[in-house]
Amino acid sequence: MSETLKTRVGRVIAGSVHALLDRIEDQAPEAMMEQSIREADAVIDDVRHELGVVSANRHLSQQQHASLNSQHAKLTDQIDEALTGGREELARAAVARQLDIEAQLPVLETTLGEYTRQEGELQGYVAALLAKKREMQEALGEFRKSRAAAAATVSSTGGAAASAAEH
């Protein structure tokens, strides 16, 4: 995963809606909260895309691993047939190919392990980002409720004051 994507994930996860509100104070906090949620969505999309790439690469590596194992097994049969038929040169070529495959398999297995590790890491990022997004949405909902309650209090207090001033 690219370092900038890790940085973005970290920023979204570590960021606090309340800290954001403190910074922007009265400068359209609701719009800023909504923008933060949109940014979280964008990062989630980016991480999911990266997860898809890693999953596809892991799948291709698994197919390659299976293919090499299959070739290795076929070569064993071919070696037996070549030796039975007295064709030592064919047996040597098959053994050489088997050795090549045996050299490739550990590298491929390491690659598969790395892809599996990356998948787990990216899945964790997606889960954490989704949790943070829910938290941000809840904070936005609470903010909207507090604004509505404050507006209702001001209008009822203002209406009572205007009524008292008329009498």
Secondary structure in CASP SS format (residue, H / E / C, confidence):
PFRMAT SS
TARGET T0000
AUTHOR 0000-0000-0000
METHOD secondary structure of the structure
MODEL  1
M C 1.00
S C 1.00
E H 1.00
T H 1.00
L H 1.00
K H 1.00
T H 1.00
R H 1.00
V H 1.00
G H 1.00
R H 1.00
V H 1.00
I H 1.00
A H 1.00
G C 1.00
S C 1.00
V H 1.00
H H 1.00
A H 1.00
L H 1.00
L H 1.00
D H 1.00
R H 1.00
I H 1.00
E C 1.00
D C 1.00
Q C 1.00
A C 1.00
P H 1.00
E H 1.00
A H 1.00
M H 1.00
M H 1.00
E H 1.00
Q H 1.00
S H 1.00
I H 1.00
R H 1.00
E H 1.00
A H 1.00
D H 1.00
A H 1.00
V H 1.00
I H 1.00
D H 1.00
D H 1.00
V H 1.00
R H 1.00
H H 1.00
E H 1.00
L H 1.00
G H 1.00
V H 1.00
V H 1.00
S H 1.00
A H 1.00
N H 1.00
R H 1.00
H H 1.00
L H 1.00
S H 1.00
Q H 1.00
Q H 1.00
Q H 1.00
H H 1.00
A H 1.00
S H 1.00
L H 1.00
N H 1.00
S H 1.00
Q H 1.00
H H 1.00
A H 1.00
K H 1.00
L H 1.00
T H 1.00
D H 1.00
Q H 1.00
I H 1.00
D H 1.00
E H 1.00
A H 1.00
L H 1.00
T H 1.00
G C 1.00
G C 1.00
R C 1.00
E H 1.00
E H 1.00
L H 1.00
A H 1.00
R H 1.00
A H 1.00
A H 1.00
V H 1.00
A H 1.00
R H 1.00
Q H 1.00
L H 1.00
D H 1.00
I H 1.00
E H 1.00
A H 1.00
Q H 1.00
L H 1.00
P H 1.00
V H 1.00
L H 1.00
E H 1.00
T H 1.00
T H 1.00
L H 1.00
G H 1.00
E H 1.00
Y H 1.00
T H 1.00
R H 1.00
Q H 1.00
E H 1.00
G H 1.00
E H 1.00
L H 1.00
Q H 1.00
G H 1.00
Y H 1.00
V H 1.00
A H 1.00
A H 1.00
L H 1.00
L H 1.00
A H 1.00
K H 1.00
K H 1.00
R H 1.00
E H 1.00
M H 1.00
Q H 1.00
E H 1.00
A H 1.00
L H 1.00
G H 1.00
E H 1.00
F H 1.00
R H 1.00
K H 1.00
S H 1.00
R H 1.00
A H 1.00
A H 1.00
A H 1.00
A H 1.00
A H 1.00
T H 1.00
V H 1.00
S H 1.00
S H 1.00
T H 1.00
G H 1.00
G H 1.00
A H 1.00
A H 1.00
A H 1.00
S H 1.00
A H 1.00
A H 1.00
E H 1.00
H C 1.00
END
